[in-house]
Amino acid sequence: MIKSLAANASSAEVVEVLNRDGCVVVESLADPQLCASLAEELAPFLAARKDEPPINAPYGYEDFLPAKTGRIVGVIAKSRAYRTLVIHPMIMAVCDAMLLPSCATYQLCTTAVLVPDPGSKAQVLHREDQLWNLPSPHPVLEVAAMWAISDFTKENGATHLVPGSNLWWGDRTPREDEIAQAEMGRGSVLLWTDHVLHGAGANRSDAPRFGAAAAYILGWLRQEENQYLAVPPELARTLPEELQKLVGYQLNGGLGFAGELGRDPIEMLRA
Ligand SMILES: O=C(O)CCC(=O)C(=O)O
């Protein structure tokens, strides 16, 4: 079962469940108007998409990226509403607690709108830490957030997760009864960590399932999506400083200087 907490839960309660189960839902955290604006801002991008295999897909395409699914990346450049969700105070407090023990600053890894359409198949269960292939066990590398912009139901492809598999470091395949689905209402958010098994569900309903995802990682890991091209300096200059830093315009200890040895890249945005 995936634990659901109310919007007024403390970040400490969320962190406790996340450390234990590797996943948690916080109900009704986003303003419904913000969800409506996000859906409206992304609609033209979803309408224009072509259902083709991605270029240079490094994974088994049909298993990892099933067809009939809208996947829009570079979302900071495409939606103002999304920018607000990315820096939601609850998410920031959870990332502070989960990630700062292993880095000086954390950053965005990917931004994506994920919309399985009716008829899409389930995605293979996978772990986000496969991206970096570090020896295990390792500390938490990533916290992913999936905002429900539509309701998430068993029928429309609510994310599958295996609670507790964040603590499985050997070879273990989950039993069917260990796989749960993150059903949640619009405006809720599902959080998970990098080592928990998860994947999008199949959409057997007659309407798309609309999720807006943002993943946050340790400041010394390579970002999956190249944020400096997705959010170039001209755009970054218009964003709140908290978001500039999350994009990557900040130092992580000695890493990430720009212009001059040791210079914080955020100073170049201010110049
Ligand atoms: O869409 C979902 O529910 C999960 C998506 C996911 O895990 C992925 O695309 O890697």
The ligand as an SDF file (V2000), in Angstrom:
LIG
                    3D

 10  9  0  0  0  0  0  0  0  0999 V2000
    4.4270    8.3800  -15.5850 O   0  0  0  0  0  0  0  0  0  0  0  0
    4.6260    7.7360  -14.5390 C   0  0  0  0  0  0  0  0  0  0  0  0
    3.7250    7.4090  -13.7790 O   0  0  0  0  0  0  0  0  0  0  0  0
    6.0400    7.3160  -14.1810 C   0  0  0  0  0  0  0  0  0  0  0  0
    7.0100    7.6740  -15.2610 C   0  0  0  0  0  0  0  0  0  0  0  0
    8.3850    7.1840  -15.0490 C   0  0  0  0  0  0  0  0  0  0  0  0
    8.7280    6.5870  -14.0650 O   0  0  0  0  0  0  0  0  0  0  0  0
    9.3830    7.4170  -16.0920 C   0  0  0  0  0  0  0  0  0  0  0  0
    9.0370    7.8920  -17.1990 O   0  0  0  0  0  0  0  0  0  0  0  0
   10.5740    7.1100  -15.8400 O   0  0  0  0  0  0  0  0  0  0  0  0
  1  2  2  0
  2  3  1  0
  2  4  1  0
  4  5  1  0
  5  6  1  0
  6  7  2  0
  6  8  1  0
  8  9  2  0
  8 10  1  0
M  END
$$$$
